[in-house]
Amino acid sequence: MVLAIELAWHGDGASLEVAERPIPVAGKAEVVIRVLAAGINRADLSQRKKGYTLPRDASDIPGLEVCGTIVSGDVEGSGFAIGQRVCALLEGGGYAEYALARLGQCLPVPSCLSDAQAAALPETYFTVWSNVFERANLQPGEVLLVHGGASGVGTAAIQICTALGHQVIATVGSEVKVSAVEALGVVRAINHSRENFSEITLSVTQGRGANVILDMVGGEYLERNILCLADDGRLVMIAMMGGMSANLDLEQVIRRRLVITGSTLRPRTLAFKTSVRNALHARVWPLLETGLIVPLVHATFPFRSATDAQAMLARSEHIGKIILTF
């Protein structure tokens, strides 16, 4: 038996409790990872809510990304080895001493990264690559506007896109976060609590607007996103922290050939996630290995303090990722 953090009931953070669970058993093209660190994500907060539906066959233990060492599994011919340090995107189960991972969702950990830094990679990097570069097809010379620029996804998007030569504009909620994202290389940090991001984005781009917008807010941001989206621009929505309903000016969409789309990562197929893994390994991992990109870890908590870690995430006071350590 191993220790894990489970949901004793659906509700507030007090529903997270330490429990004993059987050690996972790897099947075909799977490995068991001894977890050294696990990332905290907003999907973990959603899982606490009554009515949240887990994907089929997903573990009921929270946690979608880990760093650790492979202790067993079907590694023959995979390029991975028993004892190797890896980070992995999971279907669930990351808040535990041992976790089950699909080989197609594992990546080697660059030697320059700590366990906590490596655990900060999978969920955010898979999300950024699949949405910004695949779904929105960000092209050389194009400008990205990212909302929630100080979040795990936001800081990852800024770092990856800046390293690949794109101009990035980011919205954040405080002057401390303005300074943080400026240090990551944005061309303009916008404090949305006192500045109009539509007007500033148009000003920074000489009236053209952002070619791609990555939005995790939704709600009334939709109207303002449309205002500062370039002709032929692509708006990708990945969360609805600001609400699920909004007004849409269809005339703008039709006349300026705008694309409005969205996605969520967790229910996607293994084939899709493996394809994203391969693209990350080819395009982004060299940037990590040379130190051009260093994932931001805001805080680490011992795994028994998962309630405190989730509370910090819920307050949105972090810059980068919040990590559990084992």
C-alpha positions in Angstrom: 0.0 0.0 0.0 1.1 3.6 -0.6 -0.1 7.0 0.6 -2.3 9.2 -1.6 -4.4 12.3 -1.2 -8.1 11.4 -1.9 -11.4 13.2 -2.0 -13.2 12.1 1.1 -16.3 14.1 -0.1 -17.0 16.8 -2.7 -16.8 20.3 -1.4 -14.2 22.6 0.1 -10.5 21.9 0.7 -11.2 19.9 3.9 -12.3 17.0 1.6 -8.7 16.3 0.8 -7.4 13.5 3.1 -4.4 11.2 3.3 -5.4 7.6 2.6 -3.7 4.3 1.7 -4.1 2.9 -1.8 -2.8 -0.2 -3.6 0.4 0.3 -5.7 -0.7 0.8 -9.3 0.1 -2.0 -11.8 1.4 -1.1 -15.3 -0.3 -2.6 -18.3 0.8 -2.5 -22.0 2.7 0.7 -22.8 2.4 1.9 -19.3 4.8 2.6 -16.4 4.6 3.0 -12.7 6.4 6.2 -11.5 7.6 6.8 -7.9 6.4 10.3 -7.6 8.9 13.0 -6.4 6.8 16.0 -7.2 3.3 16.7 -8.6 1.7 19.8 -10.1 -1.4 21.5 -8.9 -3.9 22.6 -11.5 -7.3 24.2 -11.6 -8.8 20.9 -12.9 -7.9 19.6 -9.4 -10.1 22.3 -7.9 -12.9 21.5 -10.3 -12.7 17.8 -9.3 -13.7 18.7 -5.8 -17.0 20.1 -7.0 -20.1 18.0 -7.0 -21.1 16.9 -10.5 -17.6 17.0 -12.0 -17.3 13.9 -14.3 -14.0 12.1 -14.6 -12.9 10.7 -17.9 -13.6 7.0 -18.3 -10.9 4.9 -16.6 -9.3 7.9 -14.9 -8.1 7.6 -11.3 -10.3 9.3 -8.7 -7.1 10.6 -7.0 -6.4 14.2 -8.2 -3.2 15.2 -10.0 -2.6 15.5 -13.7 1.2 15.8 -13.8 4.2 14.4 -12.0 8.0 14.1 -12.0 9.5 10.9 -10.7 11.4 7.7 -11.5 10.2 4.7 -13.4 10.0 1.7 -11.1 8.3 -0.8 -13.3 6.4 -1.2 -16.5 6.5 -2.0 -20.2 9.7 -0.1 -21.2 11.2 -2.5 -23.6 11.9 -0.7 -26.9 10.3 2.5 -25.7 13.5 4.5 -25.2 12.8 4.7 -21.5 14.4 2.7 -18.7 13.7 1.5 -15.2 15.2 4.0 -12.8 15.0 6.9 -15.3 13.7 10.3 -14.1 10.7 11.4 -16.2 7.8 13.8 -16.1 4.4 12.7 -17.3 0.9 13.9 -18.1 -1.6 11.7 -16.3 -5.3 10.9 -16.6 -5.3 11.4 -12.8 -3.6 9.9 -9.7 -0.7 12.4 -9.3 -1.3 13.1 -5.6 0.2 9.8 -4.6 3.5 8.2 -3.8 3.2 6.1 -6.9 1.3 6.9 -10.1 0.5 5.1 -13.3 1.5 6.8 -16.6 1.1 6.0 -20.3 4.5 5.9 -22.0 3.2 8.1 -24.8 2.7 10.9 -22.3 6.1 10.7 -20.6 9.1 12.9 -21.3 12.7 12.7 -20.1 13.6 15.3 -17.5 16.4 17.7 -18.5 19.3 17.2 -16.1 19.3 21.0 -15.3 15.8 20.9 -13.8 14.8 20.1 -10.3 12.0 17.6 -9.6 9.6 20.5 -8.8 10.5 22.3 -12.0 10.0 19.1 -14.0 6.6 18.5 -12.4 5.5 22.0 -13.6 5.9 21.1 -17.2 3.4 18.5 -18.5 0.0 20.0 -18.1 1.0 23.6 -19.0 3.3 22.7 -21.8 0.9 20.3 -23.4 -1.8 22.9 -23.1 0.2 25.7 -24.6 1.6 23.7 -27.5 -1.7 22.1 -28.5 -3.7 25.3 -28.4 -1.3 28.1 -29.4 0.8 26.2 -32.0 -1.6 23.5 -33.3 -5.1 24.7 -32.8 -4.4 28.4 -33.4 -1.4 27.8 -35.7 0.7 30.7 -34.5 3.0 31.7 -37.3 6.4 33.4 -37.5 6.0 37.1 -37.0 2.6 36.9 -35.4 1.7 38.4 -32.0 0.2 36.4 -29.1 -2.0 37.9 -26.4 -2.3 35.7 -23.4 -4.7 36.3 -20.5 -3.6 35.1 -17.0 0.0 35.7 -17.9 1.3 35.0 -14.4 -0.4 31.6 -14.2 1.3 28.3 -15.0 -0.1 28.2 -18.5 0.5 31.9 -18.9 4.2 31.9 -17.9 4.7 28.8 -20.1 3.1 30.4 -23.1 5.2 33.6 -22.6 8.5 31.6 -22.3 7.9 29.2 -25.2 6.6 31.8 -27.6 9.2 34.4 -26.7 12.0 31.8 -27.1 10.6 30.9 -30.5 10.7 34.5 -31.6 7.2 35.7 -31.2 6.0 39.0 -29.6 3.8 38.3 -26.6 1.4 40.7 -24.7 0.1 39.5 -21.4 -2.7 40.5 -19.0 -2.2 40.1 -15.2 -3.9 41.3 -12.1 -1.3 43.2 -10.1 1.8 45.3 -10.4 3.9 42.5 -8.9 2.7 40.2 -11.7 3.4 43.0 -14.2 7.1 43.0 -13.2 7.2 39.2 -13.2 6.0 38.8 -16.8 8.1 41.7 -18.0 11.1 39.7 -16.7 10.0 36.8 -19.0 10.2 39.0 -22.1 6.7 40.3 -22.9 6.5 43.3 -25.1 3.8 44.7 -22.9 2.3 43.6 -19.6 -1.2 44.9 -18.9 -2.7 45.2 -15.5 -6.3 44.4 -16.3 -7.5 45.8 -12.9 -6.7 49.4 -14.1 -5.9 49.2 -17.9 -8.0 48.4 -21.0 -6.3 45.4 -22.6 -8.2 45.9 -25.9 -7.0 49.5 -26.3 -3.4 48.7 -25.3 -3.2 45.6 -27.5 -4.3 47.7 -30.5 -1.8 50.4 -29.6 1.1 48.0 -29.2 0.3 46.4 -32.6 -0.2 49.7 -34.4 -3.9 49.0 -34.8 -3.5 45.6 -36.3 -4.4 43.6 -33.1 -3.2 40.2 -31.8 -3.1 37.4 -34.3 -3.8 34.8 -31.6 -5.4 35.2 -28.2 -5.1 32.5 -25.5 -8.0 33.1 -23.1 -8.8 31.3 -19.8 -11.3 33.9 -18.6 -14.2 33.8 -21.0 -17.4 35.7 -20.0 -17.3 39.4 -20.9 -13.7 39.1 -22.1 -15.2 37.7 -25.4 -16.4 41.1 -26.6 -13.1 42.8 -25.8 -11.1 40.0 -27.3 -12.9 40.4 -30.6 -12.1 44.1 -30.6 -8.4 43.6 -30.4 -8.1 40.4 -32.6 -6.4 41.0 -35.9 -8.1 40.2 -39.2 -7.9 36.5 -39.7 -7.1 36.2 -36.0 -7.7 33.1 -33.9 -9.2 33.2 -30.3 -8.6 30.0 -28.3 -10.6 29.6 -25.1 -9.3 27.0 -22.6 -11.3 28.0 -19.4 -14.3 30.0 -18.3 -13.1 31.6 -15.0 -15.1 34.7 -15.9 -18.3 33.0 -16.8 -19.8 30.8 -19.5 -22.0 33.4 -21.3 -21.1 36.5 -23.4 -22.3 38.6 -26.3 -20.8 38.1 -29.7 -20.7 40.5 -32.6 -21.2 38.1 -35.5 -20.7 40.9 -38.0 -17.1 41.3 -36.8 -16.5 37.5 -37.1 -17.8 37.3 -40.6 -16.3 40.5 -42.0 -12.8 40.0 -40.5 -12.7 36.2 -40.9 -12.2 35.5 -37.2 -11.8 32.0 -35.8 -13.2 31.3 -32.3 -12.4 27.9 -30.9 -11.5 26.2 -27.7 -10.4 22.9 -26.2 -9.7 20.9 -23.1 -6.8 18.5 -22.7 -7.9 15.9 -20.2 -10.4 13.9 -22.4 -8.2 13.8 -25.5 -7.0 10.5 -26.9 -3.6 8.9 -26.2 -2.7 9.3 -29.9 -3.4 13.1 -29.7 -1.4 13.5 -26.5 1.5 11.4 -27.8 1.6 13.6 -30.9 1.9 16.7 -28.7 4.5 15.0 -26.6 6.6 14.3 -29.7 6.3 17.9 -30.8 7.3 19.2 -27.4 10.3 16.9 -27.3 11.5 18.1 -30.7 10.8 21.8 -30.5 10.7 22.8 -26.8 12.8 20.3 -24.9 16.1 21.7 -26.5 15.2 25.1 -25.1 14.8 23.6 -21.6 18.0 21.6 -21.9 20.1 24.7 -22.8 18.4 26.8 -20.1 16.8 29.2 -22.4 13.5 28.3 -20.7 13.3 27.7 -17.0 9.8 26.8 -15.6 8.6 29.0 -12.8 7.7 27.4 -9.5 6.0 29.8 -7.1 5.8 27.5 -4.1 6.2 23.9 -3.0 4.2 22.1 -0.3 4.7 18.7 1.3 2.0 16.4 -0.1 0.2 16.2 3.2 -0.5 19.9 2.8 -2.4 19.6 -0.5 -5.3 21.5 1.0 -3.0 24.6 1.6 -1.6 24.2 -1.9 -5.0 24.2 -3.5 -6.1 27.2 -1.4 -3.1 29.2 -2.7 -4.1 28.3 -6.3 -7.7 29.3 -5.7 -6.6 32.7 -4.4 -4.7 33.3 -7.7 -1.7 34.8 -5.8 0.9 32.6 -7.6 3.3 33.4 -10.4 4.0 30.2 -12.2 3.2 26.8 -10.7 2.4 25.4 -7.3 3.9 22.0 -6.6 3.5 19.1 -4.1 6.6 17.3 -3.1 7.0 13.7 -1.8 
